[in-house]
Structure formats: structure tokens, C-alpha cells
Amino acid sequence: MDLDSNNIVEAKAIVKQVSSPEGTLTILADVNLSIKQGESLAVIGVSGSGKSTLLGLLAGLDTPTSGKVILNGTILNDLDEDGRAQIRNQSVGFVFQSFHLLPGLTALENTALPLELAGSDQADEIARQRLADVGLSERIHHYPNQLSGGEQQRVALARAFACNPKILFADEPTGNLDQKTAQLIIDMIFKMNKDNGTTLVMVTHDDALASLCDRNVVMTGGKITKDI
Amino acid sequence: MNTLKFAFNGLKRDWYSGELRLIGISILIAVACLSSVSFFTDRVKRGTQKQATELLAADLVLISSKKIQTKYIDAGTSAALIISLSESFRSVVLKNDKLELAEVKAVDSSYPIRGHLRTSDNLFGEEQVNDSIPSRGSAWVDSRLLQALQVDIGQSISLGASELIVEKILTYEPDRGGDLFNIAPRLMMNRADLDKTKLVLPGSRIQYRLLLGGKSERIDAYREQINVEDNDHLSVQGIKDARPEIKSALERAEQFLGLAALVSIALAGLAVAMSAQRFAIRHYDNCAIMRCLGLKQGQITQIYFFQLMLLSLICSFIGCMLGFFAQEVLNQTLIGMTQQPLPDPSWSPVLSGLFAGLITVIAFALPQLVHLREVSPLRVLRKDLSPVPLNNYAIYALAIITLVLLSPWQSGNVNLTLYTVAGLFLTAIALALSAKMMIKLLKKLQPKLKMAARHGLANVTRRSDQSIMQIIGIGIGVTVMLLLTLVRTDLLEGWQNRLPNDAPNYFLINIQPEQVSGIKAQLSASLGTNIELHPMVRGRLIKINDNIINPNDYKDPRANRLAAREFNLSYADEIQIENRLVAGKWWYLDDDSKNYFSVEEGIAKTLGISIGDQLTYSIAGKDILGEVINLRWVEWDSFNVNFFVVSNTAALDSYPSTFISSLFIPESKRSMLIDLVKQYPSITVFDIDAILTQVRIIMNQVIRTVEFVFIFTVLTGIAVLFAALQSTHDERSHESALMSALGANRKQIVSGLVAEFMFLGGITGLLSAIAASVIEMALAEYVFKMDIIINPLIWLIAPLACCLIIVSTGLFGTRKVLASSPMLMLRKV
């Protein structure tokens, strides 16, 4: 197996096709990508270019039609959904544009969730610490609907870093936030990324945000057309 | 814009996408259920009416104390009706030195128009059905006359101036009914021999009967055509005057089926309401965009109105077809159980099915969809701009009002409807309050639970409003299903128990007081059980308080009849087992200071008698005055001896009385009756097996039908379950996908879901079991008038079963979530 030990994520000739009433639609066509440990990468491109699909495949949220995805040394294609879930739990953190907090859980419970799923005995303590890291110590018992958008995204960040992931996947993390709050979140992502030595893969429309990353890949029509 | 076309296209699109399926399927099941019940009850009713006509031996009978005028016969002939004439009178029959007063009936060859005569060649021997009547010169006599005259088959007897050969023993004649206790033994002869007897003379007390048979519309037209009021000596009896035992069984049958039909409407409506709500919420964006593109609010209303009407018509029509086939299957399973095939189905249930489908949609789904007109076009910019949702409680209230409006039409019984609807309404409130309380209590338990259970419970508690609505929805579904199961088992069993295999099949009457101890001893010895003999005193009610009874004062024909005739009164120290006090109190054993009466509630209502009234009876030329101190409910279809009016012993025991008993005599011991009749020739034995058989047939038909309808109810119940779980399906999908993205494996996700469904199921099952038990007790007490014992196991079985069903249905409903990639599910949000 040709695995580069420096690469935390590798995509080899991945293709993603879906069925539609008009026939088979190719969303990703023969994408190859390697991301090094500790690197920060921005995936940019217009709507429908396949950015989020690529992110989902790299994170093991979906499987490619063909090709391979290797995450932290494991070929995701060889795993079933439970296997991929385990990888996600151990190695991956997520931040989404629409926060995706569980509405019925408090900030603390939301943050502790991945820890509990991993069977941690100290889920509560770690979650409290993570929430303190994002400045939400005072709001740990609040439910998502009692928090502002920025606060919800901070809870999402705390949750993403709860299990000390090796890689953080962020899908338009500031897309739903005002400029000031967005800046706060960006600063936080990069700080936590640096403090934890995490690899960052981020999908964004925002060129300014992309410019903060070590590397940018541009997607057009399901292909990587630039790798800067 | 062609809104109809747009609606039709939308209907196709939403059907294929699955959005409308649950609404459609709910309507389909409900209509199939309703129409199969309607088809079948219509057939059973007409079939039973046909059976009831047998008890008259005709479809219509004219009875007169004078010779039937030819105009009535001619009217019958010209209306192409079958006609039979008969004469009945009392006369002495002689054999050697023995003589006996007999009730003679002379019949012609058309007799009986409905039903059959049954005869036997030996005393209490095997019966045969006869299509003929006694041949000329012969007579068929009943066992008692045979015994009294000590005559054998083939020997001759004298009736008036004629000699008749005893040809057969008459065991059953369809129209023998009437007042069983006031008739002498039967002698049936050929009408052509009547003149020879020279008994029909001017002034003879003869009852003339004109029996008519034919199609019901012709019978109705005939009945309308003849003007009986002009003739004081003529009375008319139709099938409505069938025996009370049959009438009671039939009424109960309709009640059971009415209840089942009502339940299916309620459940289907609930499923439709819940799926419509979800459909509406999922169409907010569509509506916002359409409104943004210029669609007017009125057009939105029109589009969804057309869509629903189309859906309702299509599904109702298919439902009717399914209902038709279902009842035919039911009919096939009943072949062999009924004595004769049921009449062909009529088409009226199709109309009622379509109507019920439309009403269900209009009441349960339309308000939700019409509400879509309130969606603001601004929602295209701000997703949070949803219309203020319709108040769930308002929806339930509307549903209940619809049920109230629909149910009398379905169940035909106002009491049953009110109890059921009130039961459902109170159940909804009780479920809501207790669910709220339980959720609060369980929330405290949450931190102590393990992860899966904690998440499951968290899902229930945090969506507490939705959870309560789900518990109400599923709870009502489960309650009515449980109720129907309980009704089916407990109430039907209770009903069947009233007619156990050893229900009385013989009546002994005309027992003289001095014979009581001897007969009692002989019967008890032969049958091995203690036989009760009840005293019977004949009396005419002449006054209620100071008002003298004049039958003509009563407009109600039943009241008129009751006021005109003599009552069979009885006296007792204690209330009979199958009677129940409904008002007042029973008398004390030692209280013989005054005369007390206990009156059956039905007759009390008919004659306007209340507690405290003073009744005056004329008995053997003497007046007796007594006070009504209680009203009784009487189980008439038990076939035990019962009385409209009972007094305390002191009031009546000095008056001339005879005794009566009802008893079960198994086939093997029937010969004992011969010895009994030989020893006590004055007593009369009545065989009521034929009536019993008929009641049992009706019961079996009903029980089978209720079981069949139960299948539909379970299906509608499952639709409710699906609809309720679907209401939180989107949220649940999102959560599961998110959990998966965060690294939860399938087992962890499934455990969380199982825990959630188990909490939901446990709460619902427990609350439903309590609700169903309470409603059943109310139904048993106030509607079906039966004593039932609730099996406490239901409180254990119902929550367990509910958990099992909700977990499996819930997991089945979320199987797609578990099979899809988390990314797909997350993107949908």
C-alpha cells in the first residue's frame, strides 16, 4: 500500500456519482488530494463545484463511488458505517455552517456527547473545560435555542475539539454569522487548531478566510483545478 | 392559472414523493373499515329481519276477533302478496273419558308463509322440519295434549262434531309466541275440516288471522293502503313486533358494530390529522416560494382543497371496493354458521363510505392545509417565519366534534356515542396531564441513566410538547384498540355468558302452589341443580296514584298495549340475580307493614311510573294498593324468568297464584319431562330452543364481524402510530445523522432510539391501559349493563406490548436514516 506517513488524509482518484431522473450525475471526477499532518487547507469554489461532497468523503461521512479515501492511515473504503463512525469519533472533529447542535441537549451535554460516545469517564469535566476554552463557562446549561448564532457555533467548536481530534473538518463555519462574530469564530478555530496541533480542512466561499490557511485548493465542476 | 390542473399535478408529485401516502392510506383503511361494516351490517340486518319474520310466520299479520273482511284479503291478492288464513279458538278435546281444553288452530296450505313447522313422531323425540300442514281429517297436537289425553299417534280424538286422527306431535310453530303463559295446549288442524267441527258459530270466541307475505315495499304499501283505524277489532303485527329477546340481541349487535365503526373513524381521523400536520409543515417553503412568485392566498387554499378532495375521492373509492371484498370474505367465513345465506349486499354503503371519507378529510386534514395560506412570502428570506401553527388542542377538539356529528349516523345509539366520545375526550385530557407529569418525573431520573437511556429519555423530555402530542395520539389509538380488545373479549364473553350452553331451554308454567315442593324436588333430583320456582299473580293495573288507567290515554302503542293487558306480577324477598337496582332501594325482609312494588325501568318509563307512585292493581276482583320503592334493570335476553312488576311477599302471597320456572334440560335428560308431565298433567312445558338458537346465531355473526372489524381497527391504529412517529421523524433523522457524524456507531444510535421509543411506549401503554379500563367499566355499567372484571394483567401487558410495537414501528420508520450516509441526512437540513 502506497501510504505517505506524513499525510493524514489522502484521496486517490475518487469519483462520486448520484442517480437523478436525467441519469447518472458525476459530482466528483477523479479527485486526488493529500493533506499533511498539521496543515490547514481551504477548499474553495463556486456553488455546486463539489466542495462539500469532497469534505464529506474525506471525513468519512459518505463513501465514494470509486477511488480510495485514507484517513489517519486507514482506508475508509474498507470499513463499514460503524467502522467509519469509530474513526470519526477518534480522529475527526466537525464544524458545520448550520451548527448542527442537538436542540434538546444543553451546551454541556452537546459538548460531552462525542466523549460519551467514546466511552470517556471524564466527559463532563472535559466538556466543561472545552466550553471554558470558547468562553461559554457561564452558559453551559443553556439549550441551543437560548444561545445566539455565534454562541451556538462556539459550542460546536467546543464539541469538535472535545475528543482532541487529529483533523478538523469545517463546512462554511462562518456562513451563518455576522462579520464580527465570524471573525471571532475564525480566530478561535485557528487558535484551537494551533494549540491542539490539529489539521484543518475547511470549505469556504470566503477568500479572506481561505487566505489564512496554509494551502488552498480550488474546485470547478467536480475537479481540483488549482492547488495553491 | 388552472388551479385544478396544478392541484392534480401536485397530488401526483406528492404521492410519489410519499408525502401524501399516509393521509391517503389512512383514509383508505378507514373507508374500507366503515364500508365493510356498513355492507355487512346492512346484510345481517336484512337477514335478521328475514329471520324475525319467521316469528310471525309471515311478513305482516292482521288479527281480528271477527271474520277478516274480504277487502283486506282482496287488497292482498291484488298487491300480489302470498295470503294465508287461519282461525284460533279454545275448545275441549275428548278421548274416551278424558277431556282437555286446547288452543285449536286451523290453517290452510299456505301456512306458514315464513318459517317452518316442526314435528316429531315420539314424545320429546327428534324433530323434523315440515313443509306441509295436517292432512284432512287429522290433527297435530303438542306433547302436553298428547299426555293429558293419554292418546298415541294414529288414534282418534274428538273435536266438536268431528273426529280427527292424531298424525304428529307438533314441536314448533313459528308464530306460537305471544303470551306464553296464557295458552292452552295446541291442536293444529286443516282449515278445510273446520266446518265439520261445527264449532264456528255466531258468538264463538275465535281469533281470525290473515297472514301476508311478499316483498317489503309491497308489504309497506299494503300496510299503508289498509285503514285499520276504521276497524276496532283489527290489529296489525309487523316484523318490528318480533320477540323482545331477538330484538335485544339485534340491538346489542348494532351497538358492538357501531362501537367498532366509531373507533375506526376516530383512529383514521387521528392518523389523517397527524400526517396532514407534517405535510403542511413540510410545505411551508413551497408555499412561500409560490406566494413569492405571485400566487394569491385564495389560490393556495384552492390548490390544497382540490388536492385533498381528489385524494379523498380516489382513496375512498378504493376503500369502498376493499370494504366490499372484505365483507364478502367475511360472509364466506360465516357460511354454515347461519341457517340461511345472507341477502345480497345493497349499494348504499358505497355512498356512506365516500361521504365518510370526505368528512374525515374535511374535518381532520383540511384545516391544516388551508392554514398554509398563512405562510408569509418573506419566508424565502427568513426561514424562521413560519405561520403560527394551529393549536393542537383545537385540532383535537374539531376531531371530537366531527366524531360527535358522525357517530350517531354510524352507531345509531346516542348513549354509546356520547360515552365513547366523552371517553375519548377525557382520555385525551387525562393522557395529556398524566404524560406531562410523567415526563417531569422522568426528567429527574435522566442524569442517573446510562448514555443510551439518557439520550432516549432526553429526546422524550426535551420535545415534551411533541412527546405529549405523540402520547395523546398513540395513546388514543392504543386505548381504543385495547378497548376494542377488552370489549371483544370481556363484553362479548359477558354477553355470551348470559347465554351459556346451559341457558334455560324450557319453561314450566301453570304449576299450582301445592305442586311446588314436589316438582322442585323431582327436578332437583333429576337435574342435580336447585331449581327456582317463581310465583305469578295475574293483575290489571287500574290506577297510578289517583289517575285511572285508560289505555287510550297512551299514544305510544307499546304503552297502550301494556296498559290494556293483564300483568304477570310476582313477589319475592330478594332481588333476582340478573336484575339490578337502578333507583330506590329494595325492601327489608321483615317489612310486611306495607305493600311495595319494584318496577322494571323500561315499563316504568313507558307508563310514566316513578319512585313514590302508588299503583293500584285489580287482582281476582280485589284492588291492591302499593308504593313503588325501586326501579330495576332486567336482563331480558337471559332467558330466565323475569317480571315487569315484583312486590314484597306480604303484598301478594294471599292471592291466587301459579308458579313458573325456566330450566336447562340437556338432550339426554329430556325424557324426564315425560314423567313430569305424566305426574303433573296440569303443568305446561315450553321448549324455547328454537329462539335460543336464533339468538346464538345473531351473537355469532356479531362476534365474527367484530373480530373482523378489529383487524381494520388494528390497521388504523398502526397508521396512527406511524403518523405520530412521523411527526418527529425529520428531527430524529437529523439527530441520528449528527450522532453518526460525531462518531456514534449503529448500535449506539439504535440503542438511543430504542430507549426513546421504549419510554414513549411505556408511558403510552400504561396510561392507555388505565384509560381503556376506566372507559370499559363505564361502557359495561351504563351501556351494555354487564358485570365485568378487568384483568389487572392488562396494566402490565399493555405497556410491554406498546413498547414492543412502538420500538419496532419506530425502528422501521427510521430504517432509512440508519441506512443513509450521515452526510445526506445533514444536508437535508
Interface residues (C-beta under 8 A of the other chain):
Chain A: S52 T53 G56 A59 L61 D62 T63 E81 D82 A85 Q86 I87 R88 N89 Q90 V92 F94 F96 S98 H100 L102 P103 G104 L105 E109 L113 P114 E116 L117 A118 Y143 R159 C163
Chain B: M451 A458 N459 T461 R462 R463 E731 H734 E735 L738 M739 S740 A741 L742 G743 A744 N745 R746 K747 Q748 S821 P822 M823 L824 L826 R827 V829
